[in-house]
Amino acid sequence: PSLLQLHSKRFSYNWETDSMSKINKRFTFPLKLDLKDICTTSDTKKEQQSTIYDLQSVLVHSGDYGSGHYYTYVRPNILGNAWYCFDDNRVMKVSFEDVTRDSYGQQQQQCNNNNNNGLFKRLLFGGSNAGRSYGGPKSSAYMLQYVKRSDIDKLYYS
């Protein structure tokens, strides 16, 4: 497909307790997704290019099963590197590092304290999104949208 939407199924049903819960385990995803190993294509360069997808947006859920908040990260220009966080009536420019730090689930990595424009510093010292609890163990990607690289011109520029 031209647009590939992946649902990360971040919930689980427990048969013993008859209850649902959110899965917050760490889950990483690439900026570029190459499906050549699972797609049947010939060896032509054009057909090989048709298995490459570029990440365009990440829908994030922060909270527990049955409650929480949804917001999204979007790269409006799929050929560029600018990412934005859309959270209700707030739109903030962020880095891809901010996107991954916030949406991979239980965080194992340390924040880079030397990044003056980073999400970590904005949260600690204030800024356009001060007071919003991005990241952490209850924040994780819920859905991912990828765009087929060979269809970018057809989808966005024709």
N, CA, C and O atoms as a GROMACS GRO file, in nm:
protein
  632
    1PRO      N    1   0.082  -0.121   0.000
    1PRO     CA    2   0.000   0.000   0.000
    1PRO      C    3   0.086   0.127   0.000
    1PRO      O    4   0.202   0.125   0.041
    2SER      N    5   0.029   0.235  -0.046
    2SER     CA    6   0.100   0.363  -0.045
    2SER      C    7   0.120   0.415   0.096
    2SER      O    8   0.226   0.468   0.129
    3LEU      N    9   0.019   0.400   0.179
    3LEU     CA   10   0.027   0.437   0.321
    3LEU      C   11   0.014   0.309   0.403
    3LEU      O   12  -0.083   0.234   0.389
    4LEU      N   13   0.110   0.286   0.488
    4LEU     CA   14   0.113   0.166   0.572
    4LEU      C   15   0.090   0.210   0.716
    4LEU      O   16   0.173   0.280   0.773
    5GLN      N   17  -0.022   0.168   0.773
    5GLN     CA   18  -0.052   0.202   0.912
    5GLN      C   19  -0.040   0.076   0.996
    5GLN      O   20  -0.102  -0.026   0.968
    6LEU      N   21   0.042   0.086   1.100
    6LEU     CA   22   0.068  -0.028   1.187
    6LEU      C   23   0.016   0.001   1.328
    6LEU      O   24   0.046   0.105   1.386
    7HIS      N   25  -0.060  -0.092   1.379
    7HIS     CA   26  -0.114  -0.083   1.514
    7HIS      C   27  -0.024  -0.165   1.605
    7HIS      O   28   0.000  -0.283   1.576
    8SER      N   29   0.026  -0.108   1.713
    8SER     CA   30   0.124  -0.178   1.796
    8SER      C   31   0.062  -0.268   1.903
    8SER      O   32   0.134  -0.332   1.979
    9LYS      N   33  -0.070  -0.274   1.909
    9LYS     CA   34  -0.142  -0.362   2.005
    9LYS      C   35  -0.079  -0.355   2.144
    9LYS      O   36  -0.023  -0.452   2.194
   10ARG      N   37  -0.089  -0.239   2.204
   10ARG     CA   38  -0.027  -0.213   2.334
   10ARG      C   39  -0.124  -0.245   2.449
   10ARG      O   40  -0.126  -0.175   2.550
   11PHE      N   41  -0.204  -0.350   2.433
   11PHE     CA   42  -0.295  -0.390   2.539
   11PHE      C   43  -0.303  -0.542   2.542
   11PHE      O   44  -0.269  -0.610   2.446
   12SER      N   45  -0.348  -0.593   2.655
   12SER     CA   46  -0.352  -0.738   2.675
   12SER      C   47  -0.474  -0.775   2.759
   12SER      O   48  -0.515  -0.700   2.848
   13TYR      N   49  -0.530  -0.890   2.731
   13TYR     CA   50  -0.641  -0.941   2.811
   13TYR      C   51  -0.591  -1.055   2.898
   13TYR      O   52  -0.526  -1.147   2.849
   14ASN      N   53  -0.620  -1.048   3.027
   14ASN     CA   54  -0.581  -1.152   3.121
   14ASN      C   55  -0.704  -1.240   3.148
   14ASN      O   56  -0.801  -1.195   3.209
   15TRP      N   57  -0.699  -1.365   3.104
   15TRP     CA   58  -0.811  -1.457   3.118
   15TRP      C   59  -0.837  -1.493   3.265
   15TRP      O   60  -0.952  -1.517   3.304
   16GLU      N   61  -0.733  -1.497   3.345
   16GLU     CA   62  -0.749  -1.536   3.485
   16GLU      C   63  -0.820  -1.428   3.567
   16GLU      O   64  -0.901  -1.460   3.654
   17THR      N   65  -0.789  -1.302   3.540
   17THR     CA   66  -0.850  -1.192   3.616
   17THR      C   67  -0.964  -1.125   3.541
   17THR      O   68  -1.030  -1.036   3.595
   18ASP      N   69  -0.988  -1.167   3.415
   18ASP     CA   70  -1.091  -1.107   3.331
   18ASP      C   71  -1.073  -0.955   3.323
   18ASP      O   72  -1.168  -0.879   3.342
   19SER      N   73  -0.949  -0.913   3.294
   19SER     CA   74  -0.921  -0.770   3.289
   19SER      C   75  -0.825  -0.737   3.175
   19SER      O   76  -0.749  -0.822   3.128
   20MET      N   77  -0.831  -0.612   3.134
   20MET     CA   78  -0.743  -0.561   3.030
   20MET      C   79  -0.634  -0.476   3.096
   20MET      O   80  -0.655  -0.416   3.202
   21SER      N   81  -0.517  -0.473   3.033
   21SER     CA   82  -0.409  -0.388   3.082
   21SER      C   83  -0.330  -0.335   2.963
   21SER      O   84  -0.331  -0.394   2.855
   22LYS      N   85  -0.262  -0.226   2.984
   22LYS     CA   86  -0.178  -0.166   2.881
   22LYS      C   87  -0.038  -0.226   2.889
   22LYS      O   88   0.016  -0.246   2.998
   23ILE      N   89   0.020  -0.256   2.774
   23ILE     CA   90   0.157  -0.307   2.767
   23ILE      C   91   0.250  -0.188   2.748
   23ILE      O   92   0.239  -0.116   2.649
   24ASN      N   93   0.341  -0.168   2.840
   24ASN     CA   94   0.432  -0.054   2.834
   24ASN      C   95   0.576  -0.096   2.808
   24ASN      O   96   0.668  -0.016   2.827
   25LYS      N   97   0.596  -0.219   2.765
   25LYS     CA   98   0.732  -0.265   2.737
   25LYS      C   99   0.794  -0.185   2.623
   25LYS      O  100   0.723  -0.135   2.535
   26ARG      N  101   0.924  -0.175   2.626
   26ARG     CA  102   0.999  -0.101   2.524
   26ARG      C  103   0.977  -0.163   2.386
   26ARG      O  104   0.991  -0.284   2.368
   27PHE      N  105   0.944  -0.079   2.290
   27PHE     CA  106   0.922  -0.119   2.152
   27PHE      C  107   0.979  -0.010   2.062
   27PHE      O  108   0.934   0.104   2.067
   28THR      N  109   1.079  -0.045   1.982
   28THR     CA  110   1.141   0.054   1.894
   28THR      C  111   1.093   0.034   1.751
   28THR      O  112   1.047  -0.074   1.714
   29PHE      N  113   1.104   0.140   1.672
   29PHE     CA  114   1.064   0.134   1.532
   29PHE      C  115   1.157   0.224   1.453
   29PHE      O  116   1.209   0.322   1.506
   30PRO      N  117   1.180   0.191   1.325
   30PRO     CA  118   1.276   0.267   1.246
   30PRO      C  119   1.215   0.388   1.175
   30PRO      O  120   1.094   0.394   1.152
   31LEU      N  121   1.300   0.483   1.142
   31LEU     CA  122   1.259   0.596   1.059
   31LEU      C  123   1.236   0.549   0.916
   31LEU      O  124   1.146   0.597   0.848
   32LYS      N  125   1.318   0.455   0.871
   32LYS     CA  126   1.304   0.396   0.738
   32LYS      C  127   1.276   0.246   0.757
   32LYS      O  128   1.351   0.176   0.825
   33LEU      N  129   1.168   0.200   0.696
   33LEU     CA  130   1.127   0.060   0.708
   33LEU      C  131   1.144  -0.006   0.571
   33LEU      O  132   1.080   0.034   0.474
   34ASP      N  133   1.230  -0.105   0.564
   34ASP     CA  134   1.254  -0.176   0.438
   34ASP      C  135   1.193  -0.315   0.449
   34ASP      O  136   1.236  -0.396   0.532
   35LEU      N  137   1.093  -0.343   0.367
   35LEU     CA  138   1.019  -0.469   0.373
   35LEU      C  139   1.063  -0.568   0.266
   35LEU      O  140   0.990  -0.662   0.235
   36LYS      N  141   1.182  -0.549   0.208
   36LYS     CA  142   1.227  -0.636   0.099
   36LYS      C  143   1.235  -0.782   0.140
   36LYS      O  144   1.216  -0.871   0.057
   37ASP      N  145   1.264  -0.809   0.268
   37ASP     CA  146   1.276  -0.948   0.311
   37ASP      C  147   1.143  -1.020   0.325
   37ASP      O  148   1.139  -1.143   0.330
   38ILE      N  149   1.033  -0.944   0.331
   38ILE     CA  150   0.903  -1.010   0.343
   38ILE      C  151   0.810  -0.985   0.224
   38ILE      O  152   0.703  -1.045   0.216
   39CYS      N  153   0.851  -0.898   0.132
   39CYS     CA  154   0.771  -0.871   0.012
   39CYS      C  155   0.829  -0.949  -0.106
   39CYS      O  156   0.951  -0.962  -0.120
   40THR      N  157   0.741  -1.000  -0.190
   40THR     CA  158   0.784  -1.070  -0.309
   40THR      C  159   0.795  -0.970  -0.423
   40THR      O  160   0.694  -0.917  -0.470
   41THR      N  161   0.918  -0.945  -0.468
   41THR     CA  162   0.941  -0.855  -0.581
   41THR      C  163   1.050  -0.913  -0.667
   41THR      O  164   1.118  -1.009  -0.629
   42SER      N  165   1.066  -0.855  -0.784
   42SER     CA  166   1.178  -0.898  -0.867
   42SER      C  167   1.300  -0.816  -0.828
   42SER      O  168   1.297  -0.740  -0.732
   43ASP      N  169   1.408  -0.833  -0.902
   43ASP     CA  170   1.533  -0.769  -0.865
   43ASP      C  171   1.554  -0.632  -0.929
   43ASP      O  172   1.663  -0.576  -0.917
   44THR      N  173   1.455  -0.577  -0.996
   44THR     CA  174   1.476  -0.447  -1.058
   44THR      C  175   1.485  -0.339  -0.951
   44THR      O  176   1.424  -0.350  -0.844
   45LYS      N  177   1.561  -0.236  -0.981
   45LYS     CA  178   1.582  -0.126  -0.886
   45LYS      C  179   1.450  -0.061  -0.847
   45LYS      O  180   1.428  -0.028  -0.730
   46LYS      N  181   1.361  -0.041  -0.944
   46LYS     CA  182   1.233   0.023  -0.918
   46LYS      C  183   1.149  -0.060  -0.822
   46LYS      O  184   1.086  -0.006  -0.731
   47GLU      N  185   1.146  -0.190  -0.840
   47GLU     CA  186   1.067  -0.276  -0.753
   47GLU      C  187   1.130  -0.290  -0.614
   47GLU      O  188   1.059  -0.306  -0.516
   48GLN      N  189   1.262  -0.284  -0.606
   48GLN     CA  190   1.326  -0.285  -0.475
   48GLN      C  191   1.292  -0.158  -0.399
   48GLN      O  192   1.272  -0.162  -0.278
   49GLN      N  193   1.287  -0.045  -0.469
   49GLN     CA  194   1.253   0.083  -0.407
   49GLN      C  195   1.110   0.080  -0.353
   49GLN      O  196   1.079   0.151  -0.258
   50SER      N  197   1.023  -0.002  -0.413
   50SER     CA  198   0.883  -0.005  -0.371
   50SER      C  199   0.862  -0.075  -0.238
   50SER      O  200   0.750  -0.080  -0.188
   51THR      N  201   0.966  -0.130  -0.178
   51THR     CA  202   0.952  -0.194  -0.047
   51THR      C  203   1.003  -0.104   0.066
   51THR      O  204   1.004  -0.146   0.182
   52ILE      N  205   1.043   0.017   0.035
   52ILE     CA  206   1.096   0.109   0.136
   52ILE      C  207   0.987   0.208   0.176
   52ILE      O  208   0.922   0.271   0.092
   53TYR      N  209   0.968   0.221   0.307
   53TYR     CA  210   0.868   0.311   0.364
   53TYR      C  211   0.936   0.408   0.460
   53TYR      O  212   1.030   0.370   0.531
   54ASP      N  213   0.888   0.533   0.462
   54ASP     CA  214   0.941   0.636   0.551
   54ASP      C  215   0.836   0.673   0.655
   54ASP      O  216   0.719   0.692   0.622
   55LEU      N  217   0.879   0.681   0.781
   55LEU     CA  218   0.788   0.714   0.889
   55LEU      C  219   0.738   0.857   0.874
   55LEU      O  220   0.816   0.950   0.856
   56GLN      N  221   0.606   0.873   0.882
   56GLN     CA  222   0.547   1.006   0.872
   56GLN      C  223   0.481   1.051   1.002
   56GLN      O  224   0.484   1.169   1.035
   57SER      N  225   0.420   0.957   1.076
   57SER     CA  226   0.354   0.999   1.199
   57SER      C  227   0.350   0.887   1.302
   57SER      O  228   0.356   0.769   1.269
   58VAL      N  229   0.340   0.930   1.427
   58VAL     CA  230   0.334   0.837   1.540
   58VAL      C  231   0.223   0.885   1.633
   58VAL      O  232   0.227   0.997   1.684
   59LEU      N  233   0.125   0.799   1.655
   59LEU     CA  234   0.019   0.828   1.750
   59LEU      C  235   0.061   0.770   1.884
   59LEU      O  236   0.093   0.652   1.894
   60VAL      N  237   0.061   0.852   1.988
   60VAL     CA  238   0.110   0.812   2.120
   60VAL      C  239  -0.006   0.809   2.219
   60VAL      O  240  -0.093   0.897   2.218
   61HIS      N  241  -0.006   0.708   2.305
   61HIS     CA  242  -0.099   0.704   2.418
   61HIS      C  243  -0.018   0.718   2.546
   61HIS      O  244   0.080   0.646   2.566
   62SER      N  245  -0.060   0.808   2.631
   62SER     CA  246   0.003   0.826   2.760
   62SER      C  247  -0.102   0.796   2.867
   62SER      O  248  -0.207   0.860   2.870
   63GLY      N  249  -0.074   0.701   2.952
   63GLY     CA  250  -0.169   0.664   3.058
   63GLY      C  251  -0.182   0.515   3.070
   63GLY      O  252  -0.096   0.439   3.027
   64ASP      N  253  -0.292   0.474   3.131
   64ASP     CA  254  -0.321   0.333   3.154
   64ASP      C  255  -0.431   0.286   3.059
   64ASP      O  256  -0.490   0.366   2.986
   65TYR      N  257  -0.458   0.155   3.061
   65TYR     CA  258  -0.569   0.103   2.982
   65TYR      C  259  -0.699   0.163   3.036
   65TYR      O  260  -0.721   0.162   3.157
   66GLY      N  261  -0.782   0.213   2.949
   66GLY     CA  262  -0.911   0.268   2.990
   66GLY      C  263  -0.906   0.416   3.025
   66GLY      O  264  -1.011   0.478   3.043
   67SER      N  265  -0.788   0.473   3.035
   67SER     CA  266  -0.779   0.617   3.063
   67SER      C  267  -0.645   0.667   3.011
   67SER      O  268  -0.551   0.589   2.992
   68GLY      N  269  -0.636   0.794   2.989
   68GLY     CA  270  -0.511   0.851   2.940
   68GLY      C  271  -0.537   0.958   2.837
   68GLY      O  272  -0.645   1.017   2.832
   69HIS      N  273  -0.437   0.982   2.757
   69HIS     CA  274  -0.442   1.093   2.662
   69HIS      C  275  -0.370   1.052   2.534
   69HIS      O  276  -0.265   0.987   2.538
   70TYR      N  277  -0.425   1.091   2.420
   70TYR     CA  278  -0.364   1.065   2.289
   70TYR      C  279  -0.311   1.196   2.231
   70TYR      O  280  -0.373   1.301   2.246
   71TYR      N  281  -0.197   1.189   2.166
   71TYR     CA  282  -0.142   1.300   2.090
   71TYR      C  283  -0.056   1.238   1.979
   71TYR      O  284  -0.029   1.118   1.980
   72THR      N  285  -0.014   1.321   1.885
   72THR     CA  286   0.058   1.265   1.771
   72THR      C  287   0.180   1.348   1.734
   72THR      O  288   0.185   1.469   1.756
   73TYR      N  289   0.276   1.278   1.677
   73TYR     CA  290   0.395   1.341   1.618
   73TYR      C  291   0.383   1.324   1.467
   73TYR      O  292   0.352   1.215   1.419
   74VAL      N  293   0.406   1.432   1.394
   74VAL     CA  294   0.390   1.429   1.248
   74VAL      C  295   0.509   1.496   1.182
   74VAL      O  296   0.560   1.598   1.228
   75ARG      N  297   0.550   1.437   1.072
   75ARG     CA  298   0.650   1.498   0.984
   75ARG      C  299   0.572   1.540   0.859
   75ARG      O  300   0.557   1.460   0.767
   76PRO      N  301   0.522   1.665   0.854
   76PRO     CA  302   0.436   1.709   0.743
   76PRO      C  303   0.503   1.698   0.606
   76PRO      O  304   0.439   1.658   0.509
   77ASN      N  305   0.630   1.733   0.599
   77ASN     CA  306   0.704   1.719   0.473
   77ASN      C  307   0.784   1.589   0.484
   77ASN      O  308   0.888   1.585   0.550
   78ILE      N  309   0.736   1.486   0.420
   78ILE     CA  310   0.797   1.353   0.433
   78ILE      C  311   0.941   1.352   0.384
   78ILE      O  312   1.018   1.262   0.420
   79LEU      N  313   0.980   1.450   0.302
   79LEU     CA  314   1.118   1.458   0.253
   79LEU      C  315   1.209   1.538   0.346
   79LEU      O  316   1.330   1.540   0.328
   80GLY      N  317   1.149   1.602   0.447
   80GLY     CA  318   1.227   1.684   0.540
   80GLY      C  319   1.250   1.613   0.673
   80GLY      O  320   1.211   1.498   0.692
   81ASN      N  321   1.313   1.685   0.764
   81ASN     CA  322   1.344   1.630   0.896
   81ASN      C  323   1.270   1.700   1.009
   81ASN      O  324   1.295   1.670   1.126
   82ALA      N  325   1.180   1.791   0.978
   82ALA     CA  326   1.107   1.866   1.082
   82ALA      C  327   0.989   1.783   1.133
   82ALA      O  328   0.906   1.736   1.055
   83TRP      N  329   0.984   1.766   1.265
   83TRP     CA  330   0.876   1.693   1.332
   83TRP      C  331   0.799   1.790   1.421
   83TRP      O  332   0.856   1.886   1.474
   84TYR      N  333   0.668   1.765   1.437
   84TYR     CA  334   0.583   1.847   1.522
   84TYR      C  335   0.499   1.757   1.611
   84TYR      O  336   0.457   1.649   1.571
   85CYS      N  337   0.475   1.804   1.733
   85CYS     CA  338   0.386   1.736   1.825
   85CYS      C  339   0.253   1.810   1.824
   85CYS      O  340   0.248   1.930   1.850
   86PHE      N  341   0.144   1.739   1.792
   86PHE     CA  342   0.009   1.795   1.794
   86PHE      C  343  -0.061   1.739   1.917
   86PHE      O  344  -0.092   1.620   1.923
   87ASP      N  345  -0.085   1.825   2.013
   87ASP     CA  346  -0.145   1.784   2.140
   87ASP      C  347  -0.260   1.880   2.170
   87ASP      O  348  -0.239   1.991   2.220
   88ASP      N  349  -0.381   1.836   2.140
   88ASP     CA  350  -0.500   1.919   2.155
   88ASP      C  351  -0.480   2.052   2.082
   88ASP      O  352  -0.465   2.052   1.960
   89ASN      N  353  -0.478   2.163   2.153
   89ASN     CA  354  -0.465   2.293   2.086
   89ASN      C  355  -0.322   2.342   2.080
   89ASN      O  356  -0.297   2.456   2.040
   90ARG      N  357  -0.225   2.258   2.118
   90ARG     CA  358  -0.083   2.296   2.114
   90ARG      C  359  -0.012   2.224   2.000
   90ARG      O  360  -0.032   2.105   1.978
   91VAL      N  361   0.071   2.299   1.930
   91VAL     CA  362   0.158   2.242   1.827
   91VAL      C  363   0.299   2.288   1.859
   91VAL      O  364   0.325   2.408   1.870
   92MET      N  365   0.390   2.191   1.874
   92MET     CA  366   0.528   2.222   1.912
   92MET      C  367   0.624   2.156   1.816
   92MET      O  368   0.605   2.040   1.779
   93LYS      N  369   0.727   2.228   1.774
   93LYS     CA  370   0.832   2.168   1.693
   93LYS      C  371   0.920   2.085   1.785
   93LYS      O  372   0.960   2.130   1.892
   94VAL      N  373   0.952   1.961   1.742
   94VAL     CA  374   1.034   1.870   1.822
   94VAL      C  375   1.136   1.803   1.730
   94VAL      O  376   1.129   1.815   1.608
   95SER      N  377   1.230   1.733   1.789
   95SER     CA  378   1.327   1.656   1.711
   95SER      C  379   1.281   1.511   1.702
   95SER      O  380   1.194   1.469   1.778
   96PHE      N  381   1.340   1.435   1.610
   96PHE     CA  382   1.307   1.294   1.602
   96PHE      C  383   1.352   1.222   1.729
   96PHE      O  384   1.291   1.122   1.770
   97GLU      N  385   1.459   1.271   1.791
   97GLU     CA  386   1.503   1.214   1.920
   97GLU      C  387   1.393   1.230   2.025
   97GLU      O  388   1.371   1.139   2.105
   98ASP      N  389   1.325   1.344   2.026
   98ASP     CA  390   1.212   1.364   2.118
   98ASP      C  391   1.101   1.264   2.089
   98ASP      O  392   1.042   1.208   2.181
   99VAL      N  393   1.073   1.242   1.961
   99VAL     CA  394   0.968   1.148   1.921
   99VAL      C  395   0.999   1.009   1.975
   99VAL      O  396   0.913   0.946   2.036
  100THR      N  397   1.120   0.962   1.951
  100THR     CA  398   1.155   0.826   1.993
  100THR      C  399   1.163   0.816   2.145
  100THR      O  400   1.121   0.715   2.202
  101ARG      N  401   1.214   0.917   2.211
  101ARG     CA  402   1.224   0.914   2.357
  101ARG      C  403   1.084   0.902   2.419
  101ARG      O  404   1.066   0.835   2.520
  102ASP      N  405   0.989   0.968   2.358
  102ASP     CA  406   0.853   0.971   2.411
  102ASP      C  407   0.770   0.849   2.373
  102ASP      O  408   0.677   0.815   2.446
  103SER      N  409   0.801   0.784   2.263
  103SER     CA  410   0.708   0.683   2.212
  103SER      C  411   0.760   0.541   2.210
  103SER      O  412   0.690   0.451   2.163
  104TYR      N  413   0.880   0.516   2.259
  104TYR     CA  414   0.933   0.379   2.261
  104TYR      C  415   0.884   0.297   2.379
  104TYR      O  416   0.912   0.177   2.384
  105GLY      N  417   0.814   0.355   2.474
  105GLY     CA  418   0.771   0.280   2.592
  105GLY      C  419   0.872   0.295   2.703
  105GLY      O  420   0.952   0.389   2.703
  106GLN      N  421   0.870   0.203   2.798
  106GLN     CA  422   0.960   0.212   2.914
  106GLN      C  423   1.099   0.251   2.870
  106GLN      O  424   1.164   0.180   2.794
  107GLN      N  425   1.144   0.365   2.920
  107GLN     CA  426   1.269   0.422   2.872
  107GLN      C  427   1.391   0.357   2.935
  107GLN      O  428   1.400   0.343   3.056
  108GLN      N  429   1.483   0.319   2.850
  108GLN     CA  430   1.609   0.262   2.893
  108GLN      C  431   1.724   0.360   2.871
  108GLN      O  432   1.833   0.341   2.925
  109GLN      N  433   1.701   0.464   2.790
  109GLN     CA  434   1.808   0.556   2.753
  109GLN      C  435   1.807   0.679   2.843
  109GLN      O  436   1.705   0.712   2.904
  110GLN      N  437   1.920   0.745   2.850
  110GLN     CA  438   1.932   0.866   2.929
  110GLN      C  439   1.910   0.987   2.840
  110GLN      O  440   1.943   0.984   2.721
  111CYS      N  441   1.854   1.090   2.896
  111CYS     CA  442   1.835   1.214   2.822
  111CYS      C  443   1.968   1.285   2.806
  111CYS      O  444   2.054   1.278   2.894
  112ASN      N  445   1.985   1.351   2.694
  112ASN     CA  446   2.108   1.426   2.668
  112ASN      C  447   2.093   1.565   2.730
  112ASN      O  448   2.026   1.651   2.674
  113ASN      N  449   2.155   1.587   2.844
  113ASN     CA  450   2.143   1.715   2.913
  113ASN      C  451   2.214   1.828   2.842
  113ASN      O  452   2.195   1.944   2.879
  114ASN      N  453   2.296   1.799   2.741
  114ASN     CA  454   2.367   1.904   2.669
  114ASN      C  455   2.283   1.963   2.556
  114ASN      O  456   2.325   2.061   2.494
  115ASN      N  457   2.168   1.906   2.529
  115ASN     CA  458   2.083   1.954   2.420
  115ASN      C  459   1.993   2.064   2.472
  115ASN      O  460   1.890   2.037   2.535
  116ASN      N  461   2.029   2.189   2.446
  116ASN     CA  462   1.953   2.302   2.499
  116ASN      C  463   1.812   2.309   2.445
  116ASN      O  464   1.724   2.369   2.508
  117ASN      N  465   1.787   2.250   2.329
  117ASN     CA  466   1.654   2.254   2.270
  117ASN      C  467   1.578   2.125   2.294
  117ASN      O  468   1.468   2.108   2.241
  118GLY      N  469   1.632   2.034   2.373
  118GLY     CA  470   1.572   1.903   2.392
  118GLY      C  471   1.449   1.905   2.479
  118GLY      O  472   1.427   1.997   2.557
  119LEU      N  473   1.370   1.803   2.464
  119LEU     CA  474   1.247   1.788   2.540
  119LEU      C  475   1.275   1.783   2.690
  119LEU      O  476   1.201   1.842   2.768
  120PHE      N  477   1.379   1.714   2.730
  120PHE     CA  478   1.413   1.699   2.871
  120PHE      C  479   1.434   1.836   2.936
  120PHE      O  480   1.381   1.863   3.044
  121LYS      N  481   1.512   1.922   2.872
  121LYS     CA  482   1.538   2.056   2.927
  121LYS      C  483   1.412   2.141   2.929
  121LYS      O  484   1.388   2.216   3.024
  122ARG      N  485   1.329   2.130   2.824
  122ARG     CA  486   1.206   2.208   2.821
  122ARG      C  487   1.114   2.168   2.935
  122ARG      O  488   1.048   2.254   2.994
  123LEU      N  489   1.110   2.040   2.968
  123LEU     CA  490   1.025   1.995   3.078
  123LEU      C  491   1.077   2.043   3.213
  123LEU      O  492   0.999   2.084   3.299
  124LEU      N  493   1.208   2.037   3.232
  124LEU     CA  494   1.266   2.077   3.359
  124LEU      C  495   1.264   2.227   3.382
  124LEU      O  496   1.236   2.273   3.492
  125PHE      N  497   1.294   2.303   3.278
  125PHE     CA  498   1.313   2.446   3.294
  125PHE      C  499   1.204   2.531   3.230
  125PHE      O  500   1.216   2.653   3.224
  126GLY      N  501   1.100   2.468   3.182
  126GLY     CA  502   0.989   2.543   3.123
  126GLY      C  503   1.004   2.558   2.974
  126GLY      O  504   1.109   2.527   2.918
  127GLY      N  505   0.901   2.604   2.911
  127GLY     CA  506   0.901   2.621   2.767
  127GLY      C  507   0.761   2.600   2.715
  127GLY      O  508   0.664   2.600   2.791
  128SER      N  509   0.750   2.583   2.585
  128SER     CA  510   0.618   2.578   2.523
  128SER      C  511   0.535   2.460   2.570
  128SER      O  512   0.412   2.465   2.561
  129ASN      N  513   0.597   2.354   2.618
  129ASN     CA  514   0.519   2.239   2.662
  129ASN      C  515   0.542   2.208   2.810
  129ASN      O  516   0.523   2.094   2.853
  130ALA      N  517   0.583   2.306   2.887
  130ALA     CA  518   0.605   2.284   3.030
  130ALA      C  519   0.476   2.238   3.095
  130ALA      O  520   0.368   2.288   3.062
  131GLY      N  521   0.486   2.145   3.186
  131GLY     CA  522   0.369   2.095   3.256
  131GLY      C  523   0.309   1.972   3.192
  131GLY      O  524   0.226   1.905   3.254
  132ARG      N  525   0.346   1.940   3.072
  132ARG     CA  526   0.294   1.821   3.002
  132ARG      C  527   0.390   1.706   3.027
  132ARG      O  528   0.510   1.723   3.009
  133SER      N  529   0.340   1.592   3.066
  133SER     CA  530   0.427   1.482   3.106
  133SER      C  531   0.459   1.390   2.989
  133SER      O  532   0.409   1.277   2.982
  134TYR      N  533   0.540   1.437   2.898
  134TYR     CA  534   0.581   1.354   2.785
  134TYR      C  535   0.683   1.251   2.832
  134TYR      O  536   0.760   1.275   2.925
  135GLY      N  537   0.682   1.138   2.767
  135GLY     CA  538   0.778   1.034   2.798
  135GLY      C  539   0.743   0.959   2.925
  135GLY      O  540   0.639   0.982   2.986
  136GLY      N  541   0.831   0.870   2.961
  136GLY     CA  542   0.809   0.795   3.083
  136GLY      C  543   0.750   0.658   3.056
  136GLY      O  544   0.723   0.622   2.941
  137PRO      N  545   0.730   0.582   3.161
  137PRO     CA  546   0.691   0.443   3.145
  137PRO      C  547   0.548   0.421   3.095
  137PRO      O  548   0.515   0.310   3.053
  138LYS      N  549   0.463   0.523   3.098
  138LYS     CA  550   0.325   0.505   3.054
  138LYS      C  551   0.296   0.574   2.922
  138LYS      O  552   0.179   0.590   2.885
  139SER      N  553   0.399   0.615   2.851
  139SER     CA  554   0.385   0.682   2.723
  139SER      C  555   0.446   0.594   2.615
  139SER      O  556   0.563   0.557   2.623
  140SER      N  557   0.366   0.559   2.513
  140SER     CA  558   0.418   0.469   2.410
  140SER      C  559   0.340   0.483   2.280
  140SER      O  560   0.224   0.523   2.278
  141ALA      N  561   0.410   0.448   2.171
  141ALA     CA  562   0.347   0.454   2.038
  141ALA      C  563   0.232   0.355   2.033
  141ALA      O  564   0.242   0.242   2.078
  142TYR      N  565   0.122   0.402   1.976
  142TYR     CA  566   0.002   0.320   1.962
  142TYR      C  567  -0.020   0.282   1.816
  142TYR      O  568  -0.058   0.170   1.784
  143MET      N  569   0.006   0.379   1.727
  143MET     CA  570  -0.003   0.354   1.583
  143MET      C  571   0.110   0.428   1.512
  143MET      O  572   0.152   0.535   1.555
  144LEU      N  573   0.159   0.368   1.404
  144LEU     CA  574   0.264   0.426   1.321
  144LEU      C  575   0.211   0.437   1.179
  144LEU      O  576   0.140   0.348   1.131
  145GLN      N  577   0.245   0.546   1.111
  145GLN     CA  578   0.209   0.559   0.969
  145GLN      C  579   0.336   0.579   0.888
  145GLN      O  580   0.415   0.670   0.913
  146TYR      N  581   0.353   0.491   0.789
  146TYR     CA  582   0.465   0.497   0.696
  146TYR      C  583   0.412   0.527   0.557
  146TYR      O  584   0.301   0.489   0.522
  147VAL      N  585   0.495   0.597   0.478
  147VAL     CA  586   0.462   0.630   0.339
  147VAL      C  587   0.559   0.556   0.248
  147VAL      O  588   0.680   0.559   0.269
  148LYS      N  589   0.504   0.489   0.147
  148LYS     CA  590   0.590   0.419   0.051
  148LYS      C  591   0.672   0.520  -0.025
  148LYS      O  592   0.618   0.610  -0.090
  149ARG      N  593   0.803   0.507  -0.018
  149ARG     CA  594   0.895   0.605  -0.078
  149ARG      C  595   0.869   0.623  -0.227
  149ARG      O  596   0.875   0.735  -0.277
  150SER      N  597   0.840   0.517  -0.298
  150SER     CA  598   0.818   0.527  -0.443
  150SER      C  599   0.687   0.597  -0.477
  150SER      O  600   0.666   0.634  -0.593
  151ASP      N  601   0.598   0.617  -0.381
  151ASP     CA  602   0.471   0.684  -0.406
  151ASP      C  603   0.463   0.827  -0.350
  151ASP      O  604   0.358   0.891  -0.359
  152ILE      N  605   0.572   0.877  -0.295
  152ILE     CA  606   0.570   1.011  -0.233
  152ILE      C  607   0.528   1.117  -0.334
  152ILE      O  608   0.441   1.198  -0.303
  153ASP      N  609   0.587   1.118  -0.452
  153ASP     CA  610   0.551   1.219  -0.552
  153ASP      C  611   0.404   1.211  -0.589
  153ASP      O  612   0.336   1.313  -0.600
  154LYS      N  613   0.355   1.090  -0.609
  154LYS     CA  614   0.215   1.070  -0.648
  154LYS      C  615   0.121   1.116  -0.537
  154LYS      O  616   0.016   1.175  -0.566
  155LEU      N  617   0.155   1.092  -0.413
  155LEU     CA  618   0.068   1.125  -0.301
  155LEU      C  619   0.070   1.273  -0.263
  155LEU      O  620  -0.033   1.330  -0.227
  156TYR      N  621   0.189   1.336  -0.272
  156TYR     CA  622   0.203   1.470  -0.215
  156TYR      C  623   0.233   1.580  -0.316
  156TYR      O  624   0.210   1.698  -0.288
  157TYR      N  625   0.284   1.546  -0.432
  157TYR     CA  626   0.334   1.651  -0.521
  157TYR      C  627   0.274   1.649  -0.661
  157TYR      O  628   0.324   1.717  -0.750
  158SER      N  629   0.168   1.574  -0.682
  158SER     CA  630   0.109   1.572  -0.818
  158SER      C  631  -0.023   1.644  -0.820
  158SER      O  632  -0.087   1.652  -0.926
   0.00000   0.00000   0.00000
